[in-house]
């Protein structure tokens, strides 16, 4: 019995209110920085990938700081009051219907008005400035466009002296022109901005907000005003830049701090997009330099290590099964282990027994199978907390669905198949094809596991890789089926599959699948058998590389192939999946050429490329692809002969003709040097 039998076991897919990730050392660093007066004003970047826990870290630190108090005397009595005002803001919620600059200013003023009502008069004067800026925005179409006067000097600071001098000069001239326009636009009739008020003239100058805001914070009862800004990497480029400009131009005053949670590469790309003309002589954008200028401190969230991932998963199950008091005990026990500084599992069945005495049966069962699954999850999901949580939700919901129909699934087996499906879809498709063809318990999985676990059969060991991959096969008609092929080819394909680094790691992970009928598991784990991994699931760096290798210019395209080859095995497999999805959707595209050229340089993707090409209807394959394939794919390589046989027996006459001619030419002269 697992947790889901008592109810659908799911966890909310949002930031946590308490630390299950062991982020205490990161929280401590952030709290220390934000409460150190000598560092203020300060802008901090909390950096991490999607789902890494940025929001949770920032929220936990914010709550800890908001709870700090100091004794003050009010009407002769000592009263504890908050030492810091902590404000939360999401620019993503404002980008579509309001200007993010004035929205951020207004949010801070609203918080001060609520928590320090004695400052109402000063806040009212600041609101007039904000309203003037809003009116300017309505006339100009968008406030941010009218504030370029302030933004341009910041950008110049970032990129100069590397920026093209002509660009700098042009931008500076434009800044001066806009500055004059802003001052004129702000000169509203007196009755609109507070006639007779001594401070009304402040509305005529954007810098007046900064001056008044600094005075307001200084007069507040707080040691500092701290603003937590989340979701920045969800925003459009203009909103990203506007948020930074609002901080630097208007709000960066003594006794203030701004914490921004962001994916660095995404935000850098947004800044590059916002300023496409401001590039360095080498063509690089200004995003990285811009962030270096804006962020005085960076706190990077590392991916979870395997022990940390196991601890996190185990604590999720503890949260699910335990009452609040017992859950607090196991969290304390985990914190005590983490405090040693050793990267070891901080919570498991043994530690639970020490903390609780008696472990609930449901928790003990879940911790048992989680111990089998977590090692492969931590590797395949790259130590990402949100992906781990989503995977577990999906896993247990599928288990629950099967249980409703009295289908007995073993959770570790289902989880292992789901990992393969989620991360390496062509390999998952291949295993599915083998299993269906065999009618269950396919022999290929046994051969592959033997290979990965170092127990290959003697008949297989006798075949050296050199003998299995002949550099120059004998002449034959490609349409003629290979003789005596069944047993050795099936064995060879399974072993070649097992030689892929990511598949070898997957095969070595428990539980073993040999002799298990997997068909009922495929009923619940086949969401993506149609093939195709969305490029949007790749990291930003891999998405960029995916675009670069599809360049129509051969020299430019090929210059990026070494980067693909240097990727680690998991990233390269994910990259290849995404590229081959493009090939399947558009066989006549540059993606096809890139896939074949990469296969020439990266032997361990040859089988994967061939498998995909065999699934594409031959009538959709351009005839010239046959020539490229013959010249790029290794003769006798894994799956190559099988691919050529499929094409040779197809109804695509032109494809067959080019294939036969190319094979004949290769027999006469050997592989050509370079086919575009």
C-alpha positions in Angstrom: 0.0 0.0 0.0 1.3 3.4 -0.9 0.1 6.8 0.2 -2.2 7.3 -2.7 -4.5 4.4 -1.7 -5.7 6.5 1.3 -6.3 9.4 -1.0 -4.8 11.0 -4.1 -1.3 11.9 -3.0 -0.3 15.2 -4.5 1.7 18.2 -3.3 1.0 21.8 -4.2 3.1 23.0 -7.1 4.1 26.3 -5.5 6.7 27.7 -3.1 7.0 26.1 0.3 6.3 27.8 3.6 9.1 25.9 5.3 12.4 24.6 4.2 12.4 21.0 3.0 15.4 21.5 0.7 18.1 22.3 3.2 18.4 25.9 2.1 19.2 27.1 5.6 22.8 28.1 4.6 21.5 30.1 1.7 18.7 31.7 3.8 21.4 32.7 6.4 23.5 34.4 3.7 20.5 36.3 2.4 19.3 37.4 5.9 22.8 38.5 6.9 23.2 40.6 3.8 19.8 42.3 4.0 20.2 43.1 7.7 23.7 44.6 7.4 23.3 48.4 7.4 26.7 49.0 5.8 25.6 47.1 2.6 22.5 49.2 2.0 21.2 50.2 -0.5 21.5 46.7 -2.0 20.1 44.8 -5.0 20.4 41.0 -4.7 19.8 38.4 -7.3 18.6 35.0 -6.2 19.6 32.9 -9.3 18.4 29.5 -10.3 16.7 27.5 -13.0 13.0 27.1 -13.3 11.7 25.0 -10.3 15.0 25.2 -8.4 13.4 26.8 -5.3 14.1 30.5 -5.8 10.7 31.7 -4.6 10.8 29.4 -1.6 14.2 30.6 -0.6 13.3 34.3 -0.9 10.0 33.8 0.9 11.6 31.9 3.8 14.2 34.6 4.2 11.6 37.4 3.9 9.4 35.8 6.7 12.5 35.5 8.9 13.4 39.1 8.5 9.8 40.3 8.9 9.7 38.5 12.3 12.7 40.5 13.6 11.6 43.1 16.2 13.1 45.8 18.4 11.8 47.4 21.6 10.6 51.0 21.2 9.0 53.3 23.6 5.5 54.5 22.9 3.6 56.7 25.4 6.1 55.6 28.1 5.7 51.9 27.4 8.2 49.5 25.8 6.6 47.8 22.8 8.2 45.4 20.3 7.8 46.5 16.8 9.0 45.0 13.5 12.5 46.2 12.6 12.0 45.7 8.8 9.2 46.3 6.4 9.2 43.4 3.9 7.1 43.9 0.7 6.4 41.3 -2.0 5.9 42.4 -5.6 5.4 40.5 -8.9 6.1 42.5 -12.1 4.5 39.7 -14.1 1.1 40.6 -12.6 1.3 44.2 -13.8 2.9 44.0 -17.3 -0.3 43.7 -19.2 -2.4 46.4 -17.7 -0.2 48.9 -15.9 3.3 50.3 -16.1 5.6 48.3 -13.9 7.6 51.3 -12.8 4.7 53.1 -11.3 3.1 49.8 -10.1 6.3 49.1 -8.1 6.4 52.6 -6.7 2.7 52.4 -5.7 3.1 49.0 -4.1 5.8 50.3 -1.8 3.9 53.5 -0.9 0.8 51.4 -0.2 2.8 49.2 2.2 4.3 52.2 4.0 0.9 53.9 4.2 -0.5 50.8 5.9 2.3 50.1 8.3 3.5 53.7 9.0 0.4 55.9 8.9 2.2 58.8 10.6 4.0 59.3 7.3 0.8 60.0 5.4 1.6 63.5 4.4 4.9 62.6 2.9 3.4 59.6 1.1 0.7 61.9 -0.3 3.3 64.1 -1.9 5.0 61.1 -3.4 1.8 59.8 -4.8 1.4 63.1 -6.7 4.7 62.5 -8.5 3.5 58.9 -9.3 0.2 60.3 -10.7 2.1 62.8 -12.8 4.2 60.0 -14.3 1.0 58.0 -15.0 -0.5 60.9 -16.8 2.7 61.2 -18.8 2.4 57.5 -19.6 -1.2 57.9 -20.9 -0.1 60.7 -23.2 3.0 59.0 -24.5 1.4 55.5 -24.7 3.7 54.0 -22.1 5.6 55.5 -19.2 8.6 53.4 -19.8 9.0 54.9 -23.3 9.1 58.4 -21.8 11.7 57.4 -19.2 14.4 56.3 -21.6 16.2 59.5 -20.5 17.1 57.9 -17.3 17.5 54.4 -18.6 20.0 55.2 -21.4 22.8 56.5 -19.1 22.6 53.2 -17.2 22.9 51.1 -20.3 25.8 53.3 -21.5 27.5 52.7 -18.1 27.1 49.0 -18.6 28.4 48.6 -22.1 30.9 51.4 -22.5 33.7 51.5 -23.6 33.2 48.4 -25.7 30.1 49.7 -27.4 30.4 51.2 -30.9 31.1 55.0 -30.3 28.5 56.0 -32.9 25.8 54.0 -31.0 26.8 55.7 -27.7 26.7 59.1 -29.3 23.3 58.5 -30.9 21.8 57.1 -27.7 23.1 60.0 -25.6 21.7 62.6 -28.0 18.3 60.8 -27.8 18.5 60.8 -24.0 18.9 64.5 -23.9 16.0 65.1 -26.2 13.7 62.9 -24.2 14.8 64.4 -20.9 13.6 67.8 -22.1 10.3 66.3 -23.3 9.8 64.6 -19.9 10.3 67.9 -18.0 7.9 69.7 -20.3 5.3 67.0 -20.0 5.5 67.0 -16.3 4.8 70.7 -16.0 1.0 70.2 -15.4 -1.3 73.1 -14.6 -1.1 73.9 -10.9 -4.7 72.9 -10.2 -4.0 69.4 -11.4 -1.0 68.6 -9.2 -1.8 70.5 -6.0 -1.9 74.3 -6.4 -0.5 76.2 -3.4 1.4 73.2 -2.0 5.0 74.0 -1.2 6.1 70.6 -2.6 4.1 70.8 -5.9 7.2 71.7 -7.8 8.7 68.3 -7.1 6.3 66.8 -9.7 8.2 68.7 -12.4 11.3 66.6 -12.0 11.5 62.8 -12.1 14.5 62.9 -9.7 12.2 64.4 -7.1 10.7 61.1 -6.4 14.1 59.6 -5.5 14.8 62.5 -3.2 11.4 62.4 -1.5 11.4 58.6 -1.3 14.8 58.6 0.4 13.5 61.1 3.0 10.4 59.0 3.5 12.4 55.9 4.2 14.7 57.8 6.6 11.7 59.0 8.5 10.1 55.6 8.8 10.4 53.5 11.9 12.2 50.7 10.1 15.8 49.9 9.8 15.2 49.1 6.2 12.5 48.6 3.6 13.1 45.3 1.8 11.2 44.5 -1.5 11.1 40.9 -2.7 10.5 40.8 -6.5 9.5 37.4 -8.0 8.6 36.1 -11.4 10.9 38.4 -13.3 11.9 35.7 -15.7 8.3 35.2 -16.7 8.1 38.8 -18.0 8.4 40.4 -21.4 11.7 42.1 -22.2 10.3 45.5 -21.7 9.0 44.7 -18.2 12.3 43.1 -17.2 14.2 46.2 -18.0 11.6 48.6 -16.6 11.8 46.8 -13.2 15.5 47.3 -13.1 15.2 50.9 -14.2 12.6 51.6 -11.5 15.0 50.3 -8.8 18.0 52.2 -10.1 16.4 55.5 -11.1 13.7 56.0 -8.4 14.0 53.6 -5.5 17.7 52.8 -4.8 18.0 55.0 -1.7 19.7 54.5 1.7 18.0 51.9 3.9 16.5 50.0 1.0 17.1 46.6 -0.4 15.7 44.7 -3.4 15.8 41.0 -3.9 15.0 39.6 -7.4 14.4 35.9 -8.0 15.4 35.2 -11.6 16.8 32.7 -14.1 20.0 34.5 -15.2 20.1 33.3 -18.8 16.5 34.1 -19.4 16.8 37.6 -18.0 20.0 38.2 -19.9 18.3 37.1 -23.2 15.4 39.5 -22.3 17.8 42.4 -21.9 19.6 41.6 -25.1 16.2 41.5 -26.9 15.2 44.9 -25.3 18.4 46.5 -26.6 19.2 44.7 -29.9 21.3 47.6 -31.3 23.5 47.9 -28.2 26.0 45.1 -29.0 29.7 44.7 -28.4 32.1 44.5 -31.3 32.1 40.7 -31.1 28.4 40.7 -31.5 27.6 39.7 -27.9 24.6 41.3 -26.2 24.8 43.4 -23.1 22.6 41.2 -20.9 25.4 39.7 -18.8 27.1 43.1 -18.3 23.8 44.8 -17.5 23.1 42.2 -14.7 26.6 42.6 -13.3 26.0 46.3 -13.0 22.5 46.0 -11.5 23.1 43.2 -8.9 25.6 43.9 -6.2 25.2 40.4 -4.7 24.2 37.1 -6.2 23.0 34.0 -4.4 23.0 31.0 -6.7 20.9 28.0 -5.9 22.7 24.7 -6.8 20.9 21.6 -8.1 20.2 19.1 -5.4 22.8 16.3 -5.1 21.6 12.7 -5.0 21.5 12.6 -1.1 19.7 16.0 -1.0 17.2 14.8 -3.6 16.5 11.6 -1.6 16.1 13.7 1.6 13.7 16.1 -0.1 11.5 13.2 -1.5 11.4 11.5 1.9 10.4 14.7 3.6 7.6 15.2 1.1 6.2 11.8 2.1 6.7 12.6 5.8 4.7 15.8 5.3 2.0 13.7 3.6 1.6 11.1 6.3 2.5 12.7 9.6 0.6 15.0 12.0 2.0 18.5 12.4 3.9 17.6 15.7 5.5 14.5 14.4 6.4 16.2 11.1 8.2 19.0 13.1 10.2 16.2 14.9 11.5 14.7 11.6 12.3 18.2 10.2 14.4 18.9 13.3 16.1 15.5 12.9 16.9 16.3 9.3 18.1 19.8 10.2 20.5 18.2 12.8 22.0 16.0 10.1 22.3 18.8 7.6 24.0 21.0 10.3 27.0 18.7 10.1 27.7 20.0 6.6 28.1 16.5 5.2 26.2 15.9 1.9 24.5 12.8 3.2 20.9 11.6 3.3 19.4 13.7 6.1 16.1 11.8 6.4 15.3 8.2 5.7 13.7 5.2 7.5 16.4 4.9 10.0 16.4 8.6 11.0 12.6 8.5 11.0 12.7 5.6 13.5 15.1 7.5 15.8 12.9 10.6 15.7 9.5 9.0 16.0 10.0 5.5 17.5 7.1 3.9 15.6 6.8 4.8 11.9 3.3 4.7 10.3 3.0 1.8 7.9 2.1 4.0 5.0 5.2 6.2 5.5 7.5 3.1 5.9 6.1 1.7 2.6 6.6 4.9 0.7 10.1 5.5 2.1 11.0 1.9 1.0 10.1 2.2 -2.6 11.3 5.9 -2.8 14.8 4.7 -1.8 14.8 2.5 -5.0 13.5 5.3 -7.3 15.2 8.4 -6.0 18.7 7.7 -7.2 17.6 7.6 -10.9 15.2 10.5 -10.4 17.9 12.8 -9.0 20.1 12.1 -12.0 17.5 12.3 -14.7 15.7 15.3 -13.3 18.9 17.2 -12.7 18.3 17.8 -9.0 15.3 20.1 -9.7 12.8 20.2 -6.8 9.8 21.2 -8.8 10.4 18.5 -11.4 10.8 15.9 -8.6 7.5 17.0 -7.0 5.7 17.0 -10.3 7.1 13.6 -11.2 5.9 12.1 -7.9 2.4 13.7 -8.3 2.2 12.1 -11.8 3.5 8.8 -10.6 1.1 8.4 -7.7 -1.9 9.6 -9.7 -1.2 6.9 -12.3 -0.7 4.3 -9.6 -4.1 5.4 -8.1 -5.7 5.1 -11.5 -4.5 1.5 -11.9 -5.5 0.6 -8.4 -9.1 1.7 -9.2 -9.2 -1.0 -11.9 -7.5 -3.6 -9.6 -4.4 -3.5 -11.8 -1.4 -4.4 -9.6 1.5 -2.2 -10.5 4.8 -2.0 -8.6 5.6 1.7 -8.0 9.4 1.4 -8.6 8.9 -0.3 -11.9 6.3 2.3 -13.0 8.6 5.1 -11.9 11.6 3.6 -13.7 9.6 3.5 -17.0 8.2 7.0 -16.5 11.8 8.3 -16.1 12.8 6.9 -19.4 9.6 8.2 -21.0 10.0 11.7 -19.6 13.7 12.1 -20.4 14.5 9.9 -23.4 11.5 9.3 -25.5 13.1 7.6 -28.5 14.7 5.1 -26.2 11.3 4.6 -24.5 9.7 4.1 -27.8 12.2 1.5 -28.7 11.7 -0.5 -25.5 7.9 -0.3 -26.1 8.3 -1.6 -29.7 10.4 -4.5 -28.4 7.9 -5.4 -25.7 4.9 -5.3 -28.0 6.7 -7.3 -30.7 7.7 -10.0 -28.1 4.2 -10.2 -26.5 5.7 -9.2 -23.1 9.0 -10.0 -21.4 11.1 -9.0 -24.4 14.6 -10.6 -24.5 16.2 -7.3 -25.5 15.8 -5.9 -22.0 17.5 -8.9 -20.5 20.4 -8.6 -23.0 20.7 -4.9 -22.4 20.7 -5.3 -18.6 23.4 -8.0 -18.8 25.5 -5.6 -20.9 25.0 -2.6 -18.5 25.6 -4.7 -15.4 28.7 -6.5 -16.7 27.1 -9.9 -17.2 26.9 -10.2 -21.0 26.3 -13.7 -22.4 29.3 -15.5 -23.8 28.0 -15.5 -27.3 27.8 -11.8 -27.1 31.2 -11.3 -25.6 32.7 -13.2 -28.4 31.6 -10.5 -30.8 34.1 -7.6 -30.5 32.9 -4.1 -31.4 35.2 -4.1 -34.4 33.6 -7.3 -35.8 30.1 -6.0 -35.2 30.7 -2.7 -37.0 32.4 -3.5 -40.3 34.0 -0.4 -41.9 33.2 -1.6 -45.4 30.3 -4.1 -45.9 30.1 -6.4 -48.8 28.1 -5.4 -51.9 24.5 -6.3 -51.9 21.2 -5.2 -53.2 19.7 -2.9 -50.5 16.3 -4.2 -51.2 17.4 -7.8 -50.4 16.7 -8.8 -46.8 19.7 -9.8 -44.7 20.2 -13.5 -44.3 20.3 -15.1 -40.9 19.8 -11.7 -39.2 17.2 -12.3 -36.5 19.0 -13.5 -33.5 22.4 -11.7 -33.8 21.0 -8.4 -34.9 18.4 -8.3 -32.1 21.2 -9.1 -29.6 23.5 -6.5 -31.2 20.9 -3.8 -31.2 20.0 -4.4 -27.6 23.7 -4.1 -26.6 24.3 -1.1 -28.7 21.3 0.5 -27.0 22.8 -0.5 -23.6 26.1 1.2 -24.5 24.6 4.7 -24.4 25.8 6.3 -21.2 22.3 7.5 -20.1 20.7 4.1 -20.9 23.5 2.2 -19.1 22.8 4.3 -16.0 19.1 3.7 -16.3 19.6 -0.1 -16.8 21.8 -0.3 -13.7 19.3 1.4 -11.5 17.0 -0.8 -9.4 14.6 -2.5 -10.0 15.8 -4.8 -12.8 13.2 -5.3 -15.5 14.4 -8.6 -17.1 11.7 -11.2 -17.4 8.9 -8.8 -16.3 5.9 -8.3 -18.6 5.8 -4.6 -18.9 2.7 -4.3 -21.1 0.4 -3.3 -18.3 2.9 -0.6 -17.2 2.9 0.8 -20.7 -0.9 1.2 -20.4 -0.2 3.9 -17.8 3.2 5.1 -19.0 2.9 6.0 -22.6 1.9 9.6 -22.7 4.5 10.5 -25.3 4.8 7.4 -27.6 3.8 9.7 -30.5 7.4 10.9 -30.1 8.6 14.4 -29.6 10.2 16.4 -26.8 9.3 20.0 -26.8 12.2 22.3 -27.2 10.7 24.6 -24.6 11.6 21.9 -22.0 15.3 22.3 -22.8 17.5 24.8 -20.9 17.9 28.2 -22.5 21.4 27.3 -23.5 20.3 24.1 -25.2 17.4 25.9 -27.0 19.9 28.4 -28.3 22.2 25.6 -29.5 19.3 23.8 -31.1 18.6 26.9 -33.2 22.3 27.4 -34.1 22.7 23.8 -35.5 19.8 24.4 -37.9 21.4 27.4 -39.6 21.1 27.2 -43.4 24.7 28.3 -43.7 26.8 25.1 -43.6 29.9 26.6 -42.1 28.0 28.4 -39.3 25.9 25.3 -38.6 28.9 22.9 -38.4 30.8 25.3 -36.1 28.5 24.4 -33.3 28.8 20.6 -33.6 31.7 20.4 -31.2 29.5 22.0 -28.5 26.9 19.3 -29.0 29.6 16.6 -28.8 31.0 18.1 -25.6 27.6 18.0 -23.8 27.3 15.5 -21.0 25.4 12.4 -22.0 22.0 13.4 -20.5 22.0 16.9 -22.0 23.2 15.5 -25.4 20.4 12.9 -25.3 17.8 15.6 -24.6 19.2 17.8 -27.3 19.1 15.0 -29.8 15.5 14.2 -28.9 14.4 17.8 -29.6 16.4 17.9 -32.9 14.9 14.7 -34.1 11.4 15.9 -33.2 12.1 18.8 -35.7 13.2 16.2 -38.2 10.0 14.2 -37.8 7.9 17.3 -38.2 9.8 18.6 -41.2 11.9 16.0 -43.0 12.9 18.4 -45.7 14.3 21.0 -43.2 17.9 21.8 -42.2 17.2 19.8 -39.1 17.5 16.6 -41.2 20.9 17.7 -42.5 22.1 18.6 -39.1 21.0 15.3 -37.6 22.9 13.3 -40.2 26.0 15.5 -39.9 26.0 15.2 -36.1 25.6 11.4 -36.4 28.8 11.4 -38.5 30.7 13.0 -35.6 28.9 11.5 -32.6 28.7 7.7 -33.0 26.4 7.1 -30.0 23.5 8.9 -31.6 23.6 6.9 -34.9 21.1 4.3 -33.7 18.7 7.0 -32.4 18.8 8.9 -35.7 18.2 5.8 -37.7 15.3 4.7 -35.5 13.6 8.1 -36.1 14.2 8.1 -39.8 12.6 4.6 -40.1 9.4 5.9 -38.5 9.0 8.8 -40.9 6.9 7.7 -44.0 9.4 7.2 -46.8 7.2 9.2 -49.1 8.0 12.2 -47.0 11.7 11.8 -47.3 13.4 14.0 -49.9 15.4 11.9 -52.3 18.6 13.8 -51.6 18.4 12.7 -48.0 19.5 9.2 -49.2 22.8 10.6 -50.5 23.4 12.5 -47.3 22.7 9.5 -45.2 25.0 7.2 -47.2 27.8 9.6 -46.9 27.3 10.6 -43.3 26.2 7.5 -41.5 28.9 4.9 -40.8 28.7 1.8 -43.0 27.5 -1.1 -41.0 26.8 1.1 -38.1 24.0 0.3 -35.6 20.6 0.6 -37.4 22.1 1.9 -40.7 21.6 -1.2 -42.8 18.1 -1.6 -41.4 17.3 2.0 -42.3 18.5 1.5 -45.9 16.5 -1.7 -46.2 13.3 0.2 -45.2 14.0 2.9 -47.8 14.9 0.4 -50.5 11.6 -1.4 -50.0 9.5 1.8 -49.9 7.2 3.2 -52.6 9.4 6.3 -52.9 11.0 5.5 -56.3 13.2 8.6 -56.3 14.5 7.9 -52.8 15.3 4.3 -53.8 17.1 5.4 -57.0 19.3 7.9 -55.1 20.0 5.3 -52.4 21.1 2.6 -54.8 23.3 5.1 -56.7 24.9 6.5 -53.6 25.6 3.0 -52.2 27.2 2.0 -55.5 29.3 5.1 -55.5 30.5 4.5 -52.0 31.5 1.0 -52.9 33.6 2.3 -55.7 35.3 5.3 -54.0 34.6 5.0 -50.3 32.7 7.7 -48.3 32.8 11.2 -49.8 34.5 13.9 -47.8 31.7 16.4 -47.5 28.1 16.4 -48.7 26.1 19.5 -47.8 
